[in-house]
């Protein structure tokens, strides 16, 4: 007879098609919040099944008869197809392939020597794929001296994993030095948010103290067309760019019937690269924000600064999360990291592009525009998907052919 303690965490769930069949489920596994969406973050996570992992035990089975019974029971369950164990967890390898990241990696580029700074919710370095990250951490949210993720659903940890994971999941540029400025956190209402002055201070830290080559901003706020002056985050981004830092930012997630027709701030800054999200089929995600035809001064945007500039994978992207798990998310946040990571590989390949002046940034963005793959033939720029989908290798080749800085 089985002892009751063996089933403390097990629930038996009838199958909807035949209630005579039940599935065993461990109720102690980590769950996921349903239906959450953080528009201000450029992120819209969706729940994914928790991947079952083998549990370590120090107990020994002393009775050979009981051991044989266990084997027979699990064999019977396996034969009935009621127990599904997925090891290892799935990955979003399509995203790394389609963006051209893996092609650049095949040439030996890892991002070595490049400094990328993220302003986000923080990072959980206990994840096995992140344990070897070359990390500089600064917490503007709680003041923690140790790396921590203050966010809802591990937003910062997920974004970091896309960039630097080096384990089961292989990030885009695991060789970079990552600066993580934790300036956002759980707002208590199912989302992540932060004071824009704190975010601005974190952006300043990225280039003044951390000495970033690239600042990756998987965040954003609403753009006010009636504002008479720029907000603190926009001003900080302008200063970073003026001091030779590339800034990549999420276009935003307010697409659809509620779209206000403007990308999020600070991705609306002319010299920043504003990123939309596409899916595995190469189609624009319906939640990506529309770009506006005019800049904050009321002047028509010109190439290569029409918003958004580029699209990258951002739908159902699996990445690192809390407690060694992997979550799937959707949004322009994920897409932003793909562009930042590919740019890091390109800076490694062409180190003269570091510390760019205004003309160099213009040239690099022009090369991005010319190397993009349009989602619709014959359309140079679209207000939702930009100049097209990113192609890392083509971007590098275009830079080598046309950029002199």
N, C-alpha and C positions, 0 to 999 in steps of 0.2 A: 504493500500500500504506500502511496505517496504521502509524505507528511505535508500538512497545510502550509508550512513555511516555504515550501518550494514554489508556491503560486501567489506569494504576497503581492506581486506587482503585475500579475497576468490577468488580462480580461479576455473573455471569449465573446467575439462579436459575430452574430449571425450574418451570413452572406445575403445580400439583398435579393439575389436571384433564386436562392434555395435556403430557407432558414433551418434546414436540417444540417447544413454544413456551417461550421463555425471556424473562425480564424483566431489564433492566439496573438494578442498584442500586449506589449510591455508598457504599462501606463506610466512608468517612471522615466521614460525617455523624454528628451527635451522637445517641447512643442514650439509652434510658431504662431504668431499673431496673424489673424485673418484680416484681409481687406485693408491693411494699413497703407497710407500713401502720404509721402512728405513732399509736397510740391516745392516748398521753399528750399529743400535740399537737392533738388534735381534727382530725386530717387523715389522709386515706387516698388518696394520689395514685395515678392509673392512667396507664400509658404512653399516649402519643399519637404518631402518625406525625410525624417531623421534617418540617417544611415546607421543600420545596426552594426555594432562593433563587438568583436569577441571580448568577453570579460575574463580578466585574470582571476585565478583562484589558487589558494595554497592548500586546499583540501585534497586529500587523496582518497580515492575510492578503494576501500579495503576489501570489499566483498565482490568477487569476480562475478557472481550471479547478478547483483544489482547493476554492475557495469554493463553486462550483456543486455539486461532489460532496457537500460537507457539507450543503448545502440539501436535496439529493435524499435523502440518508441520513436526515436528521431528519424529512423529510416522510414517508418510508416508515415510520419508527418510529411517527410520529403516526397514520398511517393504520392501522397494525396495533394501535393502542391499547395498546402495551407501555410507553409512557412517560407517566407521569402527573405533571404539575407543578401544584401547587395554590398559586397566587399571587393574591390575598393569603391569609394564613392564616385559618382559620375563627375565629369569635368565639362567645361565649355571649350573644348579644344577648337571647335569651329571658329570661335571668335578670334583666337590667336592666329589661326591659319588665314582666315579671310582678311584680317587687317594687315597682313604682311609681317607681323612680328616674328613669326617662326622663321621666315625667309631671312630676315636680318640676323636672327640668332644663328642660323646655319653658317653665316660668314664669320662667326666667332664673337659677335658683339653681345655683351651682357649689361652694358651701362657702367662698366668699371670707370671710376674716376669722376662720374657725374653726380651732382648733388640735386636731388629732387625734394621739394618741400610740399607737404600736404597740410592744409588747414581743415580739420575735421573733428570727429568726436574722440579721437585717440586711437590706441592700438592695444590689442591683447597679445602680448608676445609669448604667452604660454602655448599658443597653437604650434604644433610640431613643424608646420611649414614656414613658420616665421621666426623660429628660435635663433637662426644664424643671421638675421637681418642686421646690417650695419646701420644702427639707429641712433639718432639724436632726438630726444623727446623733451617737449616743453608743454606743461599743462597750464593754460590760461583760464580753464574752467573751474577747477577745484584746487589747483596749486599742488597736485600730487608730484612727488619727486620721483616716483616710479612709473613706468609705462602702464597706462590704464585706458580702457575704452569707456567713456562716460555716456555713450549713446544708447538709443533704442535699436535693438536688432543689429548691434555690432557694425554700424555703418563704416566707421573708420577702419576697422579691422578688415572688412570686406574690400574696401578700396585699396588698402595696403597690399592685400593678397594678390590682387590683379597685377600689381606692379612688381612685388619682390618675393612672392612665395617661392620656396625652393624645397619641395618635398614631393608628396603625392601630386600636388598642383604645382605647375611651373609658371611663374609670372613672366611678365614681359622683359623686365630689366632687373633681375635679382642682384646684379653687381653694383647697383647704385648705392650711394649713401642716402638714407631716407631721413628727412627731417619731418617729424610729426608734431604739429602745433595743435594741441587739443583746445579748441575754442568753442565747441558746440557740445550739447548734451541733451539727455532726455528731458522733454518739456512737461512730462507728466500727463500728456494727452495723446500719447501714441506716436509722437514725432520727435524730431531733433531740432533745436533752435539755439540761438545765441545772440547776445547783444552785438550790434554791428560795430560798435567801438572796440569791443574785445576782438572781434574777427579782424578788424583793421590792424590792431596791435600785433596779432599773430602773423598777418601778412608782412608787416614791417620786420618782425623777428626773422622771418624766412630769408629775407635778402640782406638785412643789416647784420644779423648775428650768425645765422646758419650759413650764409653765403651761398644761397641757392642759385643753380643755373636755370632751373625750371620751378615754377610754382603751380601746383595742380589743385584747382578749386572745384571740388565736387559739391558745390553749394551755390546758393543764389537767392536773391530777393526780388521783389517786384520792382519794376522800373516805373518811376513817376514822370510822365511826359510834361507835367506842369511844374516840375521842380526848377527852382531858379539857380541852384548850385548842386554840385555833386556831393554824394554822401561819403562818409569816411572810408568805406571799403573801396569805392571807386577811386578815391584819391590815393589810397595806399597802392592799388594796382597800377595807377598811372606812374607813381614814384618808382615802383619796382621795375617797370618797363624802361623808364628813363635811365635807370641805373644798370641796364644791361641784363635783365632777367626776362625770360620767356614766361608768359602767363597763359595757361590753358584753363578754361572755365566752362561749366555746364550751361547749356542754352536754357534749361528749365523744363518743367514737366506740366505746363498748363495748356497743352494742346487740346484740340477738340472744340466743342461748342463754347467752352468757357475761355478760350484763348484770347488774351488781350492784345495779341499782335506784336508783342515785343519780347525779345529774349531777356533772360534774367540778368540782373546786375550781379557781379561786375563783368559778365561776359559781353556786355554791350560796349565796353571800351574798345575803341577802334583797333588798337594794336594787339589786343588780346585775341586768342583763338577760341571762338564759341563753338561748342560741340553738340550735335544732335545725335539721336540714337537710332540705330537700325537693327533689324532682327536677322536671324540665320538665313532667311530667304533673300536678304539684301533689300528689304522694303523698310521704309521709314516707320518708326514706331508712332502710333497715333497720338501719344502723349507728348511728343517733342514740341517745344514752343516755336511758334512762328517768329521770324525775324522781321524787323522794321526797316523801311526803306530809307529813313533819315536817322542821323546820329543825334546826340543830345543837344547839339547846337542848331538843329533844324536843317542841317545840310544833307544833301543826298549822299548816301554811302557809295564809295567807289571801290573798285577792285584793288587789292584782294581783301577788303574789309567788309564786304557785305555779310550780313548775319542771317543764320549761323554760317561759319566758313566750311565746316566739314562734318561728316557723319561717321560714326564708328559703332562697333557692336555694343549694344546696351540692353538687350532683351533676354531675360532668363539666363543671366550670367552667373555661374556658380563660383563662389569664392570662399575664403577662410572666414570663420565666425567664432563665436564663443565656445569654450570648452572643447576645443579640437574638432568642432563640427564644421560643416560646409552648408552655406545658405545660398539660395538663388534670388537674384534681384533684377529689377528692370528700371531703367531710367537713364537720363543723360549724365548722371554721376559716374556710372560704370564706363560709359563711352568716353568721358573726359580722361579717365586714367589710361585708356588705350592710346589716346593721342599723346599724352604726356610721356608714357613709357616708350613709344616709338620715337619720339623726339629725343629722349635720353640716349637711345641706341645710335641715332644719327649724330648727336653731339660727340659721342665716343668715336664714331667713324671719322668725323670731321671736326677736330677740336678747335679749329680756327673760328668756328661758329659760336664759341662761348664768349660771354661778355659782349654781346652785339650792340652796335649803335642802332639808331633809328632806321637807317638805310638797310642795314643787315637784316633786321626784323622784317622790314618790308619785302626784301628779296626772298627770305625763307618762307614767308606767307604766300608770296607769288608762286614759288615753287610748289607749295602745298596745293594751291588752287589749280595749277597746271597739271599736277600729277593725280588729282582726284578722279575717281571713276563715277561719272554722272549716273544717277539712278534712272534717268530718262534721256535717251539719245537726243542730241540737239539742243538740250537745255543747259545753258552755261551756269546759271544759278537759280536755285529754288528757295523760296522763303522758309521752307521747312527742312530740307535736307542739305542746303548749302551748295557748294560746288560739286559735291558727290561724296562717295565713300572713300575712306582713307586706304592708301596702298603704300605701306612703309618703304618697300624697296624702290618703287617708282618715285617716291618723294626724295629719297636719297640720291637717286640717279639724276633727277631734275635739278637738285641742288648742285651736284657736281658739274652739271652741264651749264648752269646759268648763274650761280651765285659766286661772287668774287671775294666776299668779306672773309 
